[in-house]
Amino acid sequence: MLVEMRTYNLFPGKLSEFLKIYESEGMTTQREILGNMIGYFHTELGPLNQIIHMWGYESLEDRSARRKKLIANPIWSTCIPKLTALLQSQETKILVGTSFSPIK
């Protein structure tokens, strides 16, 4: 398994708005299509105004197919512009577990 970790840097003061929109309009669709939500977090200390979420995939091909399906979904297509308007920047990393990682 591989893990996609996304970090969103939000404009100051927009965390609550982002989470409200995501939870009410986008989360159900994203979870149904992407499948394996490992975690969804926001920062409390350190760099503030950040959301970090992680999704597990069987392979890069699995990730690509699921992301294409998500992007084509009309519910997600309506929600995503509302969320991206609150972002200053984003970073995406693909993580691969070590031989001793509890997540493999």
C-alpha positions in Angstrom: 0.0 0.0 0.0 1.0 3.6 -0.5 -0.3 6.7 1.3 -1.0 10.0 -0.2 -0.5 12.9 2.3 -1.9 16.2 1.4 -1.2 19.4 3.3 -3.4 22.4 2.7 -2.3 25.8 3.9 -5.4 27.9 4.4 -5.9 31.6 4.5 -5.9 32.7 8.1 -9.3 32.4 9.7 -10.7 30.0 7.1 -10.3 26.7 8.9 -13.8 26.4 10.3 -15.3 27.4 7.0 -13.2 24.8 5.1 -14.2 22.0 7.5 -17.9 23.0 7.4 -18.0 22.9 3.6 -16.0 19.7 3.4 -18.0 17.9 6.0 -21.4 19.0 4.7 -20.8 18.9 0.9 -17.8 16.9 0.0 -16.7 14.3 2.6 -19.2 11.6 1.8 -18.5 11.6 -1.9 -14.7 11.7 -1.4 -14.8 8.8 1.1 -17.0 6.7 -1.1 -14.8 7.1 -4.2 -11.3 7.2 -2.6 -12.1 4.6 -0.1 -9.4 4.4 2.5 -9.2 7.6 4.6 -6.4 7.0 7.0 -6.8 10.4 8.7 -8.0 14.0 8.4 -6.4 16.5 10.7 -5.8 20.2 11.4 -2.9 21.8 13.2 -3.2 23.0 16.7 0.5 23.9 17.3 3.3 24.7 14.9 2.3 26.0 11.5 -1.4 27.1 11.9 -4.2 27.1 9.4 -3.2 23.7 8.0 -5.3 20.7 7.1 -3.5 17.4 6.6 -5.2 14.3 5.2 -4.0 10.9 4.2 -5.5 8.3 1.9 -4.4 4.7 1.3 -4.2 3.1 -2.1 -3.1 -0.3 -3.4 -0.9 1.3 -6.1 -0.4 4.5 -8.2 -2.7 3.1 -10.8 -5.4 2.6 -8.1 -4.9 6.2 -6.9 -5.1 7.5 -10.5 -8.3 5.6 -11.3 -10.0 6.8 -8.1 -8.9 10.4 -8.5 -10.2 10.4 -12.1 -13.6 9.1 -10.8 -13.6 11.8 -8.1 -12.8 14.6 -10.4 -15.7 13.5 -12.8 -18.2 13.4 -9.9 -20.7 16.3 -10.2 -21.1 16.6 -6.4 -17.3 16.9 -5.9 -17.1 19.2 -8.9 -19.5 21.6 -7.2 -17.8 21.4 -3.8 -14.1 21.7 -4.9 -14.1 25.3 -6.0 -15.6 26.4 -2.7 -12.7 24.6 -0.9 -9.9 25.7 -3.2 -10.9 29.3 -2.8 -9.8 29.0 0.9 -6.4 27.6 0.0 -3.1 29.6 -0.1 -1.2 26.5 -1.2 -1.1 22.7 -1.1 1.5 20.0 -1.1 1.0 16.4 -2.0 3.4 13.5 -1.0 3.2 9.8 -1.9 4.5 7.8 1.1 5.7 4.2 0.8 5.8 2.1 4.0 9.0 0.6 5.2 9.3 -3.2 5.8 8.6 -2.6 9.5 5.7 -0.1 9.2 2.4 -1.1 10.8 0.7 0.3 7.7 1.8 -1.8 4.6 
